Amino acid sequence: MSLDVFQDYLDRLDFDFEVDSENDAIDIMTETKSGTEYAVTLIAGNRVYSLFVSPLVVPGESCDTGKLHQKLLELSEQLTYVKLSLDADGDIKIAAQGFTRLDAFGQFRRRLEALTAAIDEHGADLAALAGGDLFSGE
């Protein structure tokens, strides 16, 4: 899948971004409402694309893993388009997935906005619950 359509979408949304052609990826530069900069990575596959931030939070040693899992499941059920999970390294990952053959500009925009809004609304609370810092792995 070509990244051209996503570059066009990001230009229309006025986002700064960097293309990684080798990995069929785009790093989208954005920031929280409080001004903390971070990158959302877009990976384009054959049939789907994913938008994600990982790690959103690296859990600390004092983390109550059971409570964290419960909160991630609750938020994943509540949020439209957005899912939270622990990645292979045990870090909190936030992601949204779309279907490239079906997604138009508005659908892509809604997924990106849902992802960034979820970070603004829940990121600090998740970091506190996990005993870590927001974007601490970057």
LUMBAKOL-871061 format. One line per 3 residues: number of its first residue (from 1); their letters; for each residue x, y, z of N, C-alpha, C, CB. Coordinates in Angstrom, 2 decimals, decimal comma. Each point is the difference from the previous one (the first is absolute). Glycine has a CB too. Example, Ala and Ser with C-alpha at 12.3 -4.5 7.8 and 13.67 -1.06 7.14 Angstrom:
<pts>
1	AS	13,19 -5,69 7,80 -0,89 1,19 0,00 0,90 1,20 0,00 -1,89 -1,17 1,25 ~ 1,54 2,22 -1,97 0,82 1,19 0,06 -0,77 1,09 0,73 1,18 -0,63 -2,15
</pts>
This chain:
<pts>
1	MSL	0,84 -1,18 0,00 -0,84 1,18 0,00 0,88 1,23 0,00 -1,83 -1,23 1,21 ~ 1,52 2,17 -2,04 0,76 1,24 -0,11 -0,32 0,93 1,17 0,00 -0,23 -2,51 ~ 1,00 0,97 2,92 -0,18 0,97 1,08 -0,49 1,35 -0,51 1,80 -1,16 1,26
4	DVF	-1,89 1,31 -2,59 -0,34 1,29 -0,60 -1,33 0,55 0,51 1,28 -0,69 -2,01 ~ -2,30 -0,15 2,08 -1,31 0,48 0,44 0,08 0,52 1,44 -1,13 -1,64 -1,56 ~ 1,91 0,99 2,41 0,12 0,45 1,39 0,79 1,31 0,08 -0,11 -2,39 0,77
7	QDY	1,10 2,54 -1,62 0,74 1,26 -0,03 -0,92 1,13 -0,41 2,12 -1,22 -0,57 ~ -2,99 0,97 -0,40 -0,98 1,00 -0,41 -0,94 0,34 1,16 0,13 -0,85 -2,36 ~ -0,63 -0,16 3,06 -0,88 0,22 1,14 0,68 0,85 1,07 -1,13 -2,18 -0,47
10	LDR	2,39 1,85 0,78 0,73 0,73 1,04 0,30 1,43 -0,42 1,00 -2,16 0,77 ~ -0,72 2,38 -2,06 0,17 1,36 -0,51 -1,30 0,78 0,18 1,73 -0,80 -1,67 ~ -2,84 0,19 1,35 -1,31 0,66 0,14 -0,31 0,32 1,46 -0,80 -1,20 -2,04
13	LDF	1,28 0,34 2,95 -0,22 0,22 1,43 1,06 0,92 0,60 -1,08 -2,25 0,15 ~ 2,09 2,63 -0,94 1,08 0,89 0,41 0,85 -0,57 1,13 -1,43 1,90 -0,71 ~ 1,75 -3,21 0,61 0,90 -0,65 0,95 1,40 -0,04 -0,59 -1,90 -1,39 0,93
16	DFE	2,90 1,53 -0,07 1,37 -0,28 -0,39 0,18 -1,51 0,07 0,86 2,27 0,85 ~ -0,11 -2,84 -1,79 0,21 -1,45 0,01 1,28 -0,34 -0,73 -2,48 -0,39 0,09 ~ 2,98 -0,80 0,19 1,18 -0,55 -0,66 -0,36 -1,36 -0,57 1,57 1,26 1,54
19	VDS	-1,20 -1,49 -2,79 -0,30 -1,26 -0,67 1,19 -0,95 0,15 -1,52 1,19 -1,65 ~ 1,22 -2,44 2,04 1,00 -1,07 0,06 -0,41 -1,01 -1,08 0,48 0,34 2,53 ~ -0,02 -0,11 -3,76 -0,40 -0,84 -1,13 0,43 -1,44 0,15 0,14 2,00 -1,43
22	END	1,00 -2,24 2,05 0,50 -1,37 0,17 -0,97 -0,86 0,80 2,31 0,88 -0,11 ~ -2,98 -0,28 1,08 -0,90 -0,74 0,88 -1,48 0,28 -0,27 1,79 0,04 1,70 ~ -2,09 0,63 -2,82 -1,38 0,38 -0,31 -0,65 0,67 1,21 -0,17 -1,89 -1,65
25	AID	0,83 2,90 2,18 -0,46 0,66 1,21 0,13 1,52 -0,13 0,64 -2,01 1,35 ~ -1,43 2,70 -0,54 0,08 1,45 0,11 -0,04 0,34 1,49 -1,12 0,38 -2,28 ~ 2,04 0,47 2,72 -0,05 0,53 1,36 -0,68 1,36 -0,06 2,11 -1,26 0,70
28	IMT	-3,22 1,38 0,00 -0,80 1,22 0,00 0,31 0,76 1,29 -1,84 -1,09 -1,40 ~ 2,36 2,31 1,27 0,39 0,79 1,15 -1,21 0,78 0,51 2,37 0,19 -0,86 ~ -2,61 -0,32 2,16 -1,11 0,72 0,61 0,35 0,30 1,45 -1,67 -1,11 -1,55
31	ETK	0,75 1,66 2,29 0,26 0,28 1,41 -1,30 -0,05 0,80 1,97 1,43 -0,63 ~ -1,82 -1,66 1,93 -1,15 -0,03 0,89 -0,51 1,43 0,19 0,88 -2,08 1,18 ~ -2,05 2,20 -0,58 -0,55 1,33 0,29 0,92 0,80 0,90 -2,29 -0,93 -0,26
34	SGT	3,07 0,22 1,09 0,92 0,69 0,91 1,35 0,31 -0,66 -1,12 -1,15 1,91 ~ 1,29 0,76 -3,18 1,20 0,37 -0,75 1,11 -1,03 -0,06 -0,57 2,23 0,62 ~ 0,33 -3,45 -0,14 1,01 -1,05 -0,08 -0,02 -0,59 -1,41 -0,23 -0,51 2,48
37	EYA	1,37 0,55 -3,16 0,09 -0,52 -1,35 0,15 -1,51 0,00 1,01 2,15 -0,74 ~ -1,61 -2,79 -0,27 0,14 -1,44 -0,18 -0,30 -0,34 -1,45 -0,63 -0,45 2,41 ~ 0,93 -0,78 -2,79 -0,25 -0,45 -1,37 -1,02 -1,13 0,00 2,34 0,66 -0,68
40	VTL	-3,27 -0,58 -0,25 -0,93 -1,08 -0,29 0,56 -0,69 -1,24 -2,06 1,21 1,01 ~ 2,24 -2,52 -0,94 0,54 -0,73 -1,14 -1,15 -0,61 -0,80 2,12 -0,50 1,26 ~ -2,06 0,68 -2,57 -0,96 -0,61 -0,91 0,74 -1,08 -0,76 -1,37 2,14 -0,22
43	IAG	0,85 -3,35 0,27 0,54 -1,13 -0,76 -1,07 -0,42 -1,00 1,48 -0,78 1,95 ~ -1,11 0,73 -3,21 -0,95 -0,39 -1,05 0,28 -1,43 -0,43 -0,19 2,39 -0,78 ~ -0,80 -3,26 0,97 0,12 -1,38 -0,46 -0,71 -0,17 -1,32 0,14 -0,79 2,36
46	NRV	-0,31 -0,45 -2,79 -0,68 -0,28 -1,26 -1,47 0,39 0,03 1,60 -1,85 -0,38 ~ -2,27 1,57 1,49 -1,43 0,26 0,07 -0,40 0,97 1,10 -0,32 -2,25 -0,91 ~ 1,16 2,42 1,90 -0,33 0,89 1,12 1,17 0,90 0,31 -1,57 -1,72 0,94
49	YSL	1,28 2,80 -0,23 1,06 0,84 0,55 -0,23 0,09 1,49 0,25 1,32 -2,16 ~ 0,82 -1,03 2,88 -0,08 0,18 1,44 0,64 1,32 0,37 0,04 -2,48 0,38 ~ -0,66 3,17 0,54 0,56 1,19 0,63 0,28 -0,39 1,44 -1,26 1,63 -1,53
52	FVS	2,46 -1,37 2,02 0,28 -0,38 1,38 1,08 0,85 0,63 -0,69 -2,30 -0,57 ~ 0,69 2,29 1,90 1,07 0,58 0,80 0,44 -1,10 0,96 -0,91 2,41 -0,19 ~ 2,18 -2,76 0,10 0,54 -1,03 0,89 1,47 0,29 0,22 -1,68 -1,72 -0,80
55	PLV	2,12 1,90 2,02 -0,83 -0,12 1,20 -0,71 1,31 0,31 1,57 -1,73 0,87 ~ -2,83 1,60 -0,47 -0,72 1,14 0,56 0,52 0,22 1,41 -2,07 -0,46 -1,43 ~ 2,21 -0,64 2,17 0,54 0,02 1,36 0,79 -1,30 0,21 -1,92 1,46 0,87
58	VPG	3,09 -1,34 -0,24 0,74 -1,17 0,45 -0,36 -0,17 1,48 1,93 0,34 -1,70 ~ -2,66 -1,41 2,05 -0,40 -0,18 1,39 1,21 -0,09 0,94 -2,06 -1,16 -0,80 ~ 1,90 1,76 1,98 1,05 -0,05 1,01 -0,08 -1,27 0,82 -0,02 2,48 0,09
61	ESC	1,01 -2,66 0,77 0,06 -1,20 0,82 -1,15 -0,10 0,99 2,46 0,06 -0,24 ~ -3,03 1,09 0,64 -1,09 0,01 0,98 -1,37 -0,20 -0,64 1,38 1,50 1,41 ~ -1,42 -1,76 -2,70 -1,27 -0,12 -0,72 -0,82 -1,20 0,49 1,09 1,06 -2,00
64	DTG	-2,36 -0,82 2,25 -0,95 -1,08 0,31 -0,51 -0,51 -1,35 -0,68 1,01 2,28 ~ 1,28 -2,07 -2,77 -0,29 -0,51 -1,34 -1,47 -0,36 -0,18 2,33 -0,86 -0,12 ~ -2,95 0,28 1,15 -1,42 -0,35 -0,09 -0,88 1,21 -0,22 0,44 -1,93 1,47
67	KLH	-0,21 3,00 -0,71 -0,78 1,23 -0,17 0,27 0,64 -1,36 0,06 0,36 2,49 ~ 1,19 -0,42 -2,92 0,35 0,57 -1,30 -0,71 -0,75 -1,12 2,24 0,71 0,90 ~ -2,21 -2,04 -0,87 -0,70 -0,80 -1,03 -1,49 0,33 -0,01 1,69 -1,85 0,27
70	QKL	-2,28 1,96 0,90 -1,43 0,31 0,09 -0,30 1,36 -0,63 -0,16 -1,37 2,10 ~ 0,99 2,37 -1,79 -0,21 1,35 -0,55 0,17 0,00 -1,51 0,80 1,00 2,16 ~ 0,20 -1,70 -2,67 0,21 -0,07 -1,45 -1,19 -0,64 -0,70 2,47 -0,14 0,38
73	LEL	-3,02 -0,91 0,20 -1,18 -0,65 -0,57 -1,21 0,92 0,03 0,89 -2,22 0,71 ~ -1,10 2,89 0,41 -1,14 0,93 0,13 0,08 1,10 -1,04 -0,12 -0,49 2,46 ~ 1,29 1,12 -2,59 0,16 1,08 -0,96 -0,16 -0,50 -1,44 1,52 1,16 1,61
76	SEQ	-1,00 -2,33 -1,89 -0,12 -0,56 -1,36 -1,46 -0,23 -0,37 2,24 -1,07 0,26 ~ -3,05 0,72 0,72 -1,44 -0,19 -0,25 -0,72 1,33 -0,19 0,08 -2,10 1,35 ~ 0,35 3,14 -0,64 -0,66 1,31 -0,02 0,35 0,83 -1,22 0,00 -0,07 2,47
79	LTY	1,24 -0,01 -2,92 0,50 0,91 -1,03 -0,35 -0,49 -1,40 1,85 0,66 1,53 ~ -2,28 0,26 -2,36 -0,31 -0,30 -1,39 1,30 -0,03 -0,80 -2,29 1,06 0,21 ~ 2,49 -2,11 -0,97 1,16 -0,21 -0,88 1,29 -0,37 0,73 -1,05 1,61 -1,54
82	VKL	1,19 -1,26 2,81 1,28 -0,08 0,71 0,05 -1,21 0,92 0,21 2,49 -0,13 ~ 0,92 -3,17 0,14 0,23 -1,14 0,90 1,30 0,23 0,75 -1,26 -1,57 -1,54 ~ 1,27 1,14 2,79 1,19 0,07 0,84 0,41 -1,41 0,37 -0,65 2,26 0,91
85	SLD	1,96 -2,49 -0,86 0,49 -1,34 0,32 1,41 0,12 0,54 -1,43 -1,05 -1,79 ~ 1,95 -0,10 2,21 1,41 -0,09 0,35 0,71 -0,63 -1,20 -0,48 -0,21 2,52 ~ 1,58 0,83 -2,94 0,72 -0,55 -1,16 0,94 -1,11 0,44 -0,16 2,22 -1,16
88	ADG	0,95 -2,74 0,25 0,90 -1,12 0,29 1,03 0,31 1,08 -0,33 -0,74 -2,34 ~ 0,64 2,03 2,51 0,97 0,42 1,02 -0,67 0,28 1,35 1,41 0,95 -1,81 ~ -2,74 -1,09 1,89 -0,71 0,28 1,24 -0,37 1,46 0,17 1,18 -1,90 0,99
91	DIK	-1,00 2,71 -2,04 -0,32 1,41 0,04 -1,43 0,24 -0,48 2,42 0,57 -0,37 ~ -3,02 0,54 0,79 -1,35 0,33 -0,44 0,05 0,54 -1,42 -0,72 0,49 2,38 ~ -0,10 -1,05 -3,23 -0,11 0,40 -1,40 -1,42 0,47 -0,25 1,80 -1,63 -0,73
94	IAA	-1,95 2,70 -0,04 -1,31 0,47 -0,41 -0,04 -0,04 -1,53 -0,26 1,50 2,08 ~ -0,83 -2,00 -2,64 -0,06 -0,19 -1,45 -1,41 0,19 -0,53 1,92 -1,57 0,16 ~ -1,97 1,92 -1,44 -1,26 0,05 -0,75 0,28 -0,65 -1,35 -0,82 2,13 1,19
97	QGF	-0,14 -2,86 -1,70 0,19 -0,70 -1,26 -1,10 0,39 -0,98 1,13 -1,91 1,19 ~ -0,76 2,04 -2,45 -0,96 0,30 -1,05 0,18 -0,95 -1,16 -0,03 2,39 0,69 ~ -0,90 -2,34 -1,61 0,04 -0,86 -1,17 0,29 0,85 -1,22 -1,62 -1,63 1,05
100	TRL	2,80 1,48 -1,61 0,48 0,89 -1,05 -0,89 0,00 -1,24 2,28 -0,38 0,85 ~ -2,89 -0,73 -1,16 -0,84 -0,02 -1,19 -1,30 0,76 0,21 0,99 -2,20 -0,60 ~ -1,39 2,40 1,84 -1,27 0,64 0,28 0,13 1,41 0,56 -0,90 -2,25 0,40
103	DAF	2,02 2,55 0,23 0,12 1,26 0,71 0,23 1,18 -0,94 0,90 -1,26 1,93 ~ -1,74 2,25 -1,78 0,16 1,26 -0,69 0,65 0,98 0,97 -2,01 -0,44 -1,50 ~ 2,26 1,65 1,06 0,65 1,01 0,82 -0,69 0,16 1,36 0,73 1,17 -2,10
106	GQF	-2,03 -1,05 2,11 -0,74 0,22 1,24 0,15 -1,16 0,97 -1,61 1,38 -1,27 ~ 1,62 -2,59 0,75 0,17 -1,17 0,86 1,40 -0,03 0,62 -1,66 -1,26 -1,41 ~ 2,67 1,56 0,63 1,37 0,06 0,51 0,11 1,09 1,06 0,88 -0,83 -2,21
109	RRR	-1,41 2,01 1,92 0,04 1,12 0,94 -0,66 -0,36 1,32 -0,03 1,59 -1,92 ~ -1,11 -2,25 1,88 -0,69 -0,39 1,23 0,83 -0,97 0,84 -2,18 0,34 -1,17 ~ 2,85 -1,27 0,52 0,85 -0,95 0,75 1,20 0,70 0,63 -0,72 -1,83 -1,57
112	LEA	1,36 2,71 0,82 1,14 0,73 0,55 -0,44 0,92 1,14 1,14 -0,09 -2,25 ~ -2,27 0,77 2,08 -0,52 0,87 1,06 -0,40 -0,81 1,23 -0,79 1,61 -1,74 ~ 0,20 -2,78 1,54 -0,40 -0,84 1,14 1,24 -0,45 0,78 -2,05 -0,78 -1,27
115	LTA	3,11 0,43 0,57 1,23 -0,43 0,65 0,61 1,13 0,82 0,40 -1,63 -1,86 ~ -0,26 2,80 1,26 0,62 1,12 0,72 -0,89 0,49 1,14 1,19 0,66 -2,11 ~ -2,50 -0,68 1,92 -0,91 0,41 1,07 0,07 -0,97 1,18 -1,52 1,05 -1,70
118	AID	1,63 -2,34 1,43 0,11 -0,99 1,07 1,28 0,21 0,79 -1,32 -1,64 -1,37 ~ 2,40 1,99 0,70 1,26 0,28 0,70 -0,17 1,22 0,90 1,32 -1,00 -1,91 ~ -1,94 2,06 1,38 -0,22 1,20 0,80 -0,90 -0,28 1,21 0,27 1,38 -2,07
121	EHG	-1,30 -2,17 1,86 -0,97 -0,25 1,06 0,47 -1,03 1,03 -1,77 0,57 -1,63 ~ 2,47 -1,60 1,20 0,31 -1,12 0,90 1,49 -0,25 0,23 -2,10 -0,99 -0,78 ~ 2,97 1,61 0,01 1,43 -0,28 0,08 0,60 0,23 1,38 0,12 0,59 -2,36
124	ADL	-0,38 0,57 2,95 0,59 0,32 1,31 -0,50 -0,95 1,08 0,17 2,40 -0,68 ~ -1,46 -2,74 0,64 -0,56 -0,94 0,99 0,60 -1,39 -0,16 -2,13 1,32 0,02 ~ 2,34 -1,76 -1,25 0,62 -1,30 -0,23 1,45 -0,01 0,50 -1,49 -0,36 -1,99
127	AAL	2,19 1,46 1,74 1,38 0,09 0,48 0,05 -0,09 1,52 0,61 1,40 -2,00 ~ -1,52 -0,70 2,66 -0,04 -0,03 1,47 -0,33 -1,41 0,50 -0,70 2,42 0,03 ~ -0,29 -3,06 -0,64 -0,39 -1,35 0,38 1,14 -1,00 -0,21 -2,36 0,57 -0,57
130	AGG	3,10 -0,37 -0,52 1,09 -0,92 -0,34 1,30 0,33 0,74 -1,04 -0,29 -2,24 ~ 1,07 1,40 2,93 1,23 0,38 0,71 1,12 0,37 -0,95 -0,68 -1,49 1,85 ~ 0,32 2,05 -3,01 0,99 0,38 -1,00 -0,28 1,40 -0,52 0,30 -2,39 -0,65
133	DLF	0,45 2,78 -0,36 -0,17 1,32 -0,62 -0,54 -0,14 -1,40 1,86 0,91 1,39 ~ -2,70 0,03 -1,78 -0,53 0,04 -1,36 1,15 0,14 -0,99 -2,17 1,02 0,83 ~ 2,19 -1,84 -1,85 1,00 0,01 -1,08 1,42 -0,20 0,53 -1,49 1,52 -1,29
136	SGE	1,62 -2,23 2,40 1,31 -0,14 0,63 0,98 -0,83 -0,80 -1,14 0,23 2,15 ~ 0,67 -0,95 -3,16 0,90 -0,84 -0,79 0,57 0,71 -1,20 -1,27 -1,94 0,75 ~ 0,83 3,17 -1,01 0,47 0,70 -1,20 1,26 0,76 0,25 -2,31 0,18 -0,77
</pts>
